[in-house]
């Protein structure tokens, strides 16, 4: 399975990160351990949501969508409180 996930910075709650992985738990741990250069300054991170896909291409397309303007609006409406 392939997963697209949404993280929220606990330090800066308005900051979110959208990513792709095959292991959500390990990926969250790597974000919080400072092993991901693009998210290191905003840690710690909290997992808001993830969606599973059987196909890698579908997951990558959904991740790209979430990073678009309309995708960010979708994520805000459905994944953020």
N, C-alpha and C positions, 0 to 999 in steps of 0.2 A: 504494500500500500504506500501511497504518497500523500503527504499532508501539507496543507497550506495553513499557516498559523498567524494569529494576531497577538502581538505583545503590547503591553502598556508599561511605560516607565513608572516605577513607584516614586522616584525622585521628582520627575517632571510629568505629572499625570496627563498632560495634553499631548505628550509625545507617544507615538505608536510606531510599531515596526511590523511589516508584513513579510513573511518568509515562506520557504519551501524546504521540506526535509522528508526523510524516511523514518526518523525517530524523534518525536516531539520532545520527550523527556531529556534526551541527551543534548538536543539542540538548545533547549532552554538553559540547561546547565552550562553550556559553552558560552551563551550570551552573558549569563550572570558571572561567569568566571573571567570575563574580559578577553576571551579568545576571538571575538568577532570585532574587528576594527571599527566597523560602522556603528556599533552600538555600545562600545565600551564606556563612553563618557556619560551615557544616560542610564546606566544600571543602578540599582537592580531592576529586573524586568518581571512582570507578572503575566502569565498566560491568560488571555481573555477568551480565545476560542480557537478551534482548529476544525478543519474539514478534511475528510479522507476521500481520496480518489483512487480508483483501481489502475488508472492510466497516467503515466508521467506527463504526457503532453497536456492532458486536461488540467492537471494540477498546476503546471507552469502557466497555462493560459489564465487560470483563475487568479494566480498570484499577480500576474501582469495586470489583470483587470483591477484588483484591489489597490494597486499602486497608481491607477489612473484617477482622474478627478471624480468620475461617476462611481468608481469602485470605492473610493474613500468615503463618499456619501453613503453608499450601501453599507460599508463596514460600520460607520458611525451609527446608522439607524439600527442595524441588526446585532452588532457585537459589543457595543459600548453602552454603558449605563448612564 
